[in-house]
Amino acid sequence: MSEAVTLANCEDEPIHLPGAIQPHGAMLAFNQDGTVVAYSENFSQLLGFEVFENVKLRAVEAGSTVMELLSEGLAANGVWANSAETQLNGQTFDVVGHIHDNVVYLEFEPRPPVSASFSTFAQYAQRIITQVQMCNDVDTLLASVTEEIRRMTGYDRVMAYRFRPDQSGEVVAEARREDLISYLGQRYPASDIPAQARRLYIQNPIRLIADVAYTSAAIFPARNPANGSPFDLSFSTLRSVSPIHCEYLSNMGVQASMSVSLVVKGKLWGLFACHHMSPKTLPHPVRMSFQVCSHVCSAMVERLEATRMNDIQHKAERRLAELVRQVREADDMLAALAKPELNIAELMPCDGAAAVLGGRILSMHGDFGEIALELIAELQKNENQDMYYSEKWQHHAGDVASQRYCGVLAVRFHRDEGGWMLWFRMEEVHKVQWAGKPEKIVAQGPSGARLTPRGSFEAWEEVVRGRSAPWTEQDFSVAEKLRLELLELCLNRAAEIDRMRQ
Ligand code: BLA
């Protein structure tokens, strides 16, 4: 790589072109006629025979299983992935093949000693799938799968990491060795898993890092002679790891990791992230059974989320209809919008609300008189603005406590009499607390404290300070429906009063 990777430029690091692999395996790259175009520098040491650029692999050395796998890849028309198990250099290897950009790659991974047999792993995978199918909500699903993954693989910590709309993330489930601190509930900024890494995890759902303290094995030659470009290792299982991420893991006390992505509707929805405090790999067939589990989990999450969104919408619609009836039947419209049993704050997730009409203000879940006045004075400067929202509304008045309500959604339903409904959300930082005390176990690396869980949490706080959780389409839709109902009601009432006067 031409430029050193730093905290400032890591969004631009081409992590799919590292020019090297992790040295627990070795790699060969072939062109379409089966000649070796490149090999990792540790190949002969690991496999016990030499390969040369521009020369074909020899069956006497590589064995028939590898030759057959290679022939299959060469015969495929551009899209291919398969693997095989073989004995070479006195040990068992998983040979994992794929094609990318007209290059056939074979990766050789020595089988790590495993405590359980493959049939046990298959049973575990089957159990995960059965459990997943019995879960009725996403939280239970993630909690039970993290437990099962830990039992199945023996990683010291397994977390379910869920992305939020701004691409920041949250640890939503965790199974861990008892002596490790918990990261459950912690938030991390989007930059902890930069965009290019997230893209790769959609294409290639399993990422294994065997030992962060490794010295990488370079690919030779560094560029493909056919086109002068570096080899694109997007789909490789051994792809070398970003030094920044290695430093991040080391600072957490982690020496090996594996993540499995959850992809919902084509988007990276979350990850199962596994940590180990010493070097660790998992055999390819076990990773593959994981991949199946992750597909089943993803499909289930998609279904459960769709059902949940539907339920939320139906509930909101039912509440809205009830509230509208309550308002229609009341003489005092404002009081009817703010009744303790059912009021506008119940229509969407919020930390408080206010209804305003004719100079009267009724607050729900707090006292919003002062904020409401300031906000409305601001909004009424614009004659035509009937709806306004912000996640970071800046107060000019009010005490410190009220300034935490930086999320506002405002809807006007009566122009002449200043009729407004206001919903408030608190600053998110205020609602999320860091519970662990990781400073005690964390050493600082060359990039300083930023690449530690604590530093990372603080980076997230920095990004979201003065910002609430975002308002959603669902929130806008409920607010707008109520606005239209109230507009109509106000018009009807005005018409009635007119009729009575005539
Ligand atoms: C990758 N960062 C990752 C991955 C995770 C995280 C899960 C996937 C790879 C893996 O499984 O290890 C982040 N890991 C976390 C978080 C927790 C965790 C948030 O355990 C919380 C408990 N990382 C940074 C910064 C940069 C960065 C500041 O923190 C860059 C400026 C980069 N992270 C980075 C890169 C990758 C990554 C480049 C991809 C690594 C690769 O696949 O080569």
Residues whose N, C-alpha, C, O or C-beta is under 5 A from the ligand:
A	BS01	BLA	T6 L7 C10 I15 Y183 Y188 S191 D192 I193 P194 A197 R207 S240 V241 S242 I244 H245 Y248 S257 M258 S259 A273
